[in-house]
Amino acid sequence: MSIDLGSKELELSIPPLVGYQYLAYPLCTVLTRNEALPWFYSNFIHLYCHQDLDGEAASRSVPMTFYGEDFIRCPWLITQKLERECVLDSPPGIIEFLINSIRSNYTISLHVDEFYIPRRRVYQHTHYAHDILVYGYDDARRTFLVLGYDEEMQFQKTVVPYHEMEQGFQNLEWTDNYEEQIYLYKFNKSGSYWLDAAFIKESLEEYLAGSNISLRNRGTANPLEAAFGVDVYAALIHNMPVLVRKRDIRPIHILWEHKKMMGLRIQYLCNQGLLSPDFTECFRPIEEQAYALRHLLMKYALTGDECMLKQGLSEMTHIMESEKRILGTVLNALDPRVVS
């Protein structure tokens, strides 16, 4: 006899950064409370891009992304990290594990074979490992609520029946490039972090200098041989033929998300009185140019029109020069206080 466990849906906040789900999923929990905004806007400044996107290092990683965000150490997040064998080898199984985790107020990020996950491009067509976020369940309907990219590549909430979630989890070994780890996220109500404008200022200086900030973590990880900060523009321009050949728009999408994030940060600093209100909209033209560049290069990848490529590379250089100029002005004007 089965027992109806009711239903539960955890609160999520869709973040401004969704290009990579390993960043988006924990932020969905972090950003449910305004207390986390000082931490959020003090981070997500640094970028890195592999110099050779056809090389081995790039093939083992993402081509370009934000650098330095450690969610295990995020003051507003309680993070549990498990190996999938811990669930596979336990008698209750994945369904009970997910339900119990949600009842304990944890969202769960895990890899599944999307062949079994409805509303995915590869559903019932191709075996493909990808991460999803489980944030709710309905035991009467025997379904889970999940978040991820749907069949139209929109970051959306969808529904997965219990039996298909179980199949997707258990059959993962038949796919390539899956991750063993399962992450559980819960908002840490005991967290604390004050807005540190001096740290933001230092990070912006490093960004403009193209400093390899991975060197500071060499005690636990080998430094990255990659372009950092504004130097990612040159790396992107150099690798554009590779990206077009692979039809990989991800780095240009991340470039746009970075500009969007920078604009939101400047607005937040203005609202906190650390920048003059005159700066509130100063970054919007760069964000809009980066968004237009994203669409232009998507068209080039589809059409192969060399005029579009030439225009895109010119736009990228223009965006870089404008960004350097505006961030230089922001740095000179930023009040380096700590705000509690």
C-alpha positions as CSV (number, residue, x, y, z in Angstrom):
1,M,0.0,0.0,0.0
2,S,1.4,3.4,-1.0
3,I,1.2,6.4,1.3
4,D,0.3,9.8,-0.3
5,L,3.1,12.2,0.7
6,G,1.2,15.2,-0.5
7,S,3.0,17.9,-2.5
8,K,5.6,20.6,-2.0
9,E,7.1,23.3,-4.3
10,L,10.1,25.2,-3.1
11,E,10.5,28.9,-3.9
12,L,12.9,29.7,-6.8
13,S,14.1,33.0,-8.2
14,I,15.2,32.9,-11.8
15,P,18.6,34.6,-11.9
16,P,20.0,37.0,-14.5
17,L,22.7,34.4,-15.3
18,V,21.3,31.2,-16.9
19,G,23.8,30.5,-19.6
20,Y,25.4,27.7,-17.6
21,Q,23.1,25.7,-15.3
22,Y,25.8,24.9,-12.8
23,L,25.8,28.7,-12.0
24,A,22.0,29.2,-12.4
25,Y,20.8,26.4,-10.1
26,P,22.4,27.5,-6.8
27,L,21.5,31.2,-7.6
28,C,17.9,30.1,-7.9
29,T,18.0,29.5,-4.2
30,V,20.4,32.3,-3.2
31,L,18.4,35.1,-4.8
32,T,15.1,34.2,-3.2
33,R,16.1,36.6,-0.4
34,N,17.3,40.2,-0.8
35,E,19.8,39.7,2.0
36,A,22.0,37.9,-0.5
37,L,22.2,40.8,-2.9
38,P,25.4,42.3,-1.4
39,W,27.2,39.0,-1.9
40,F,25.8,38.6,-5.4
41,Y,26.8,42.0,-6.6
42,S,30.3,41.7,-5.0
43,N,31.0,38.6,-7.2
44,F,30.5,37.5,-10.9
45,I,33.0,40.1,-12.1
46,H,35.7,37.9,-13.5
47,L,35.7,36.1,-16.8
48,Y,38.0,33.6,-18.4
49,C,38.2,32.2,-21.9
50,H,40.5,29.4,-23.2
51,Q,43.1,30.6,-25.7
52,D,42.5,27.7,-28.0
53,L,38.9,26.5,-28.1
54,D,40.0,23.5,-30.3
55,G,42.5,22.4,-27.7
56,E,42.4,19.7,-25.0
57,A,41.9,22.0,-22.1
58,A,38.8,23.6,-23.7
59,S,37.4,20.2,-24.5
60,R,37.5,19.2,-20.8
61,S,35.8,22.4,-19.7
62,V,33.5,25.1,-20.9
63,P,35.0,27.5,-23.5
64,M,34.3,30.7,-21.5
65,T,32.6,31.4,-18.2
66,F,32.7,33.4,-15.0
67,Y,35.5,32.6,-12.7
68,G,35.8,32.3,-8.9
69,E,32.3,31.7,-7.7
70,D,32.4,29.0,-5.0
71,F,28.9,28.1,-3.9
72,I,30.1,25.7,-1.3
73,R,31.6,28.7,0.5
74,C,28.7,31.1,-0.3
75,P,27.5,32.6,3.0
76,W,23.8,32.4,2.0
77,L,23.8,28.8,0.9
78,I,23.9,25.4,2.6
79,T,25.3,23.0,0.1
80,Q,25.4,19.2,0.3
81,K,27.5,17.3,-2.2
82,L,27.0,13.6,-2.8
83,E,28.3,10.9,-5.1
84,R,25.5,9.3,-7.1
85,E,26.5,5.9,-5.8
86,C,25.3,7.0,-2.4
87,V,21.7,7.1,-3.9
88,L,22.1,4.2,-6.4
89,D,23.3,1.8,-3.6
90,S,20.7,2.8,-1.0
91,P,17.4,0.8,-0.8
92,P,15.0,3.8,-0.8
93,G,16.1,4.8,-4.3
94,I,16.1,8.1,-6.2
95,I,12.3,8.9,-5.9
96,E,12.3,8.7,-2.1
97,F,15.6,10.6,-1.9
98,L,14.3,13.5,-4.0
99,I,11.0,13.7,-2.1
100,N,12.8,13.6,1.3
101,S,15.3,16.3,0.2
102,I,12.5,18.6,-1.0
103,R,10.6,18.0,2.3
104,S,13.8,19.2,4.0
105,N,13.7,22.3,1.8
106,Y,16.6,21.3,-0.5
107,T,16.5,21.8,-4.2
108,I,18.5,19.1,-6.0
109,S,20.8,19.4,-9.0
110,L,21.7,16.1,-10.6
111,H,22.6,14.6,-14.0
112,V,20.0,12.5,-15.8
113,D,19.7,10.9,-19.3
114,E,17.4,13.4,-21.0
115,F,16.2,10.6,-23.3
116,Y,13.7,10.0,-20.5
117,I,12.9,13.6,-19.5
118,P,9.8,15.1,-21.2
119,R,10.1,18.6,-22.8
120,R,13.7,18.1,-23.8
121,R,15.1,18.2,-27.3
122,V,16.4,14.7,-27.1
123,Y,13.4,13.1,-25.4
124,Q,12.8,9.6,-26.7
125,H,15.3,10.3,-29.4
126,T,18.9,10.4,-28.2
127,H,20.7,9.4,-25.0
128,Y,22.2,12.6,-23.5
129,A,23.4,13.4,-20.0
130,H,22.5,16.8,-18.7
131,D,21.9,18.5,-15.3
132,I,18.4,19.4,-14.1
133,L,17.1,21.1,-10.9
134,V,14.4,19.3,-9.0
135,Y,12.5,21.7,-6.7
136,G,9.1,20.2,-6.0
137,Y,6.9,17.1,-6.2
138,D,3.2,16.1,-6.3
139,D,2.7,12.6,-5.0
140,A,-0.9,12.3,-6.1
141,R,0.1,13.0,-9.7
142,R,3.5,11.2,-9.1
143,T,5.4,14.0,-10.8
144,F,8.4,16.1,-10.0
145,L,8.8,19.8,-10.8
146,V,12.1,20.5,-12.5
147,L,13.9,23.5,-14.0
148,G,16.2,23.5,-17.1
149,Y,16.3,24.1,-20.8
150,D,13.3,22.8,-22.6
151,E,12.8,21.5,-26.2
152,E,12.9,25.1,-27.4
153,M,16.0,25.9,-25.4
154,Q,14.1,28.1,-23.0
155,F,15.0,28.1,-19.3
156,Q,11.7,26.8,-18.0
157,K,9.9,25.0,-15.3
158,T,8.5,21.6,-16.5
159,V,7.1,18.4,-15.0
160,V,8.7,14.9,-15.0
161,P,6.8,11.7,-14.0
162,Y,8.4,9.7,-11.2
163,H,9.1,6.7,-13.4
164,E,10.8,8.7,-16.1
165,M,13.0,10.5,-13.5
166,E,14.0,7.1,-12.1
167,Q,14.9,5.8,-15.6
168,G,16.8,9.0,-16.4
169,F,18.9,8.7,-13.2
170,Q,19.5,4.9,-13.3
171,N,20.4,4.7,-17.0
172,L,23.0,7.5,-16.9
173,E,25.9,5.2,-17.5
174,W,24.8,4.6,-21.1
175,T,25.6,8.3,-21.8
176,D,28.9,10.2,-22.2
177,N,30.2,13.1,-20.1
178,Y,27.9,12.8,-17.1
179,E,28.8,14.1,-13.7
180,E,28.8,11.8,-10.6
181,Q,28.0,14.5,-8.1
182,I,24.6,15.4,-6.8
183,Y,24.2,18.9,-5.2
184,L,21.6,19.9,-2.7
185,Y,20.9,23.6,-2.0
186,K,19.1,25.4,0.8
187,F,19.1,29.0,1.8
188,N,21.2,29.7,4.8
189,K,19.1,32.0,7.1
190,S,22.1,32.4,9.4
191,G,24.3,33.8,6.6
192,S,26.0,37.2,6.7
193,Y,27.8,39.3,4.1
194,W,28.3,43.1,3.9
195,L,28.6,44.9,0.7
196,D,32.4,45.5,0.2
197,A,32.9,48.2,-2.4
198,A,36.7,48.1,-1.9
199,F,36.6,44.4,-2.9
200,I,34.4,45.3,-6.0
201,K,36.9,48.0,-6.9
202,E,39.8,45.7,-6.6
203,S,38.1,43.0,-8.7
204,L,37.2,45.6,-11.4
205,E,40.8,46.7,-11.5
206,E,41.9,43.1,-12.0
207,Y,39.3,42.6,-14.7
208,L,40.5,45.6,-16.6
209,A,44.1,44.5,-16.3
210,G,43.3,41.0,-17.5
211,S,44.9,39.6,-14.4
212,N,45.1,35.8,-14.1
213,I,43.3,35.5,-10.8
214,S,43.4,31.7,-10.9
215,L,47.0,32.1,-9.5
216,R,45.6,33.0,-6.1
217,N,44.0,29.5,-5.9
218,R,47.2,27.6,-6.7
219,G,47.2,26.0,-3.3
220,T,44.2,23.8,-4.2
221,A,44.1,24.0,-8.1
222,N,46.6,24.4,-10.9
223,P,46.4,27.9,-12.5
224,L,44.5,28.2,-15.7
225,E,46.3,29.0,-18.9
226,A,43.5,31.2,-20.2
227,A,42.6,34.8,-21.1
228,F,41.1,36.7,-18.2
229,G,39.1,39.9,-17.9
230,V,39.0,42.2,-20.9
231,D,41.6,39.9,-22.6
232,V,38.7,37.5,-23.3
233,Y,37.8,39.7,-26.2
234,A,41.1,39.0,-28.1
235,A,40.7,35.3,-27.3
236,L,37.1,35.3,-28.7
237,I,38.2,37.1,-31.8
238,H,41.0,34.6,-32.4
239,N,38.6,31.7,-31.8
240,M,35.7,32.9,-33.8
241,P,36.3,30.5,-36.8
242,V,36.2,27.6,-34.3
243,L,33.0,28.8,-32.6
244,V,31.3,29.3,-36.0
245,R,32.4,25.9,-37.2
246,K,30.9,24.3,-34.1
247,R,27.9,26.6,-34.1
248,D,28.8,27.3,-30.5
249,I,27.1,30.6,-29.3
250,R,27.8,29.9,-25.6
251,P,30.8,32.3,-25.2
252,I,29.0,35.2,-26.9
253,H,25.9,34.5,-24.7
254,I,28.1,34.5,-21.6
255,L,29.7,37.8,-22.8
256,W,26.2,39.3,-23.0
257,E,25.2,38.0,-19.5
258,H,28.4,39.5,-18.1
259,K,27.5,42.9,-19.5
260,K,24.0,42.5,-18.2
261,M,25.4,41.6,-14.8
262,M,27.8,44.5,-14.8
263,G,24.9,46.9,-15.6
264,L,22.8,45.5,-12.7
265,R,25.8,45.8,-10.4
266,I,26.3,49.5,-11.2
267,Q,22.6,50.2,-10.7
268,Y,22.8,48.5,-7.3
269,L,25.9,50.5,-6.3
270,C,24.0,53.7,-7.3
271,N,21.0,52.6,-5.2
272,Q,23.3,52.0,-2.2
273,G,24.8,55.5,-2.5
274,L,28.3,54.2,-3.5
275,L,28.0,55.7,-7.0
276,S,26.3,58.9,-8.2
277,P,22.8,58.4,-9.7
278,D,24.3,59.7,-12.9
279,F,25.9,56.3,-13.4
280,T,22.6,54.3,-13.2
281,E,22.2,53.7,-16.9
282,C,25.8,54.1,-18.0
283,F,26.3,50.5,-18.9
284,R,23.0,49.9,-20.7
285,P,24.4,50.7,-24.2
286,I,27.1,48.1,-23.8
287,E,24.6,45.5,-22.7
288,E,22.4,46.3,-25.7
289,Q,25.4,46.1,-28.1
290,A,26.5,42.7,-26.6
291,Y,22.9,41.4,-27.1
292,A,22.9,42.6,-30.7
293,L,26.3,41.0,-31.3
294,R,25.0,37.7,-30.0
295,H,22.2,37.7,-32.6
296,L,24.5,38.9,-35.4
297,L,26.9,36.0,-34.8
298,M,24.1,33.5,-34.5
299,K,23.0,34.7,-38.0
300,Y,26.5,34.3,-39.3
301,A,26.8,30.8,-37.9
302,L,23.7,29.9,-39.9
303,T,24.4,31.8,-43.1
304,G,28.2,32.0,-43.4
305,D,27.9,35.6,-44.6
306,E,31.4,37.0,-44.2
307,C,30.2,40.5,-44.0
308,M,28.4,39.6,-40.8
309,L,31.5,38.1,-39.3
310,K,33.5,41.2,-40.2
311,Q,30.8,43.4,-38.6
312,G,30.7,41.2,-35.5
313,L,34.4,41.4,-34.9
314,S,34.4,45.1,-35.3
315,E,31.5,45.4,-32.9
316,M,33.3,43.2,-30.4
317,T,36.3,45.6,-30.5
318,H,34.0,48.6,-30.0
319,I,32.3,47.0,-27.0
320,M,35.7,46.3,-25.4
321,E,36.9,49.8,-25.9
322,S,33.6,51.3,-24.5
323,E,33.6,49.0,-21.6
324,K,37.2,49.9,-20.6
325,R,36.3,53.6,-20.8
326,I,33.2,53.3,-18.7
327,L,34.6,51.0,-16.1
328,G,37.6,53.3,-15.7
329,T,35.2,56.1,-14.9
330,V,33.2,53.9,-12.5
331,L,36.4,52.9,-10.7
332,N,37.4,56.6,-10.2
333,A,34.0,57.5,-8.8
334,L,33.3,54.4,-6.7
335,D,33.2,55.0,-2.9
336,P,35.2,52.1,-1.4
337,R,33.1,51.7,1.8
338,V,31.8,48.6,3.4
339,V,28.0,48.8,3.8
340,S,26.3,46.7,6.4
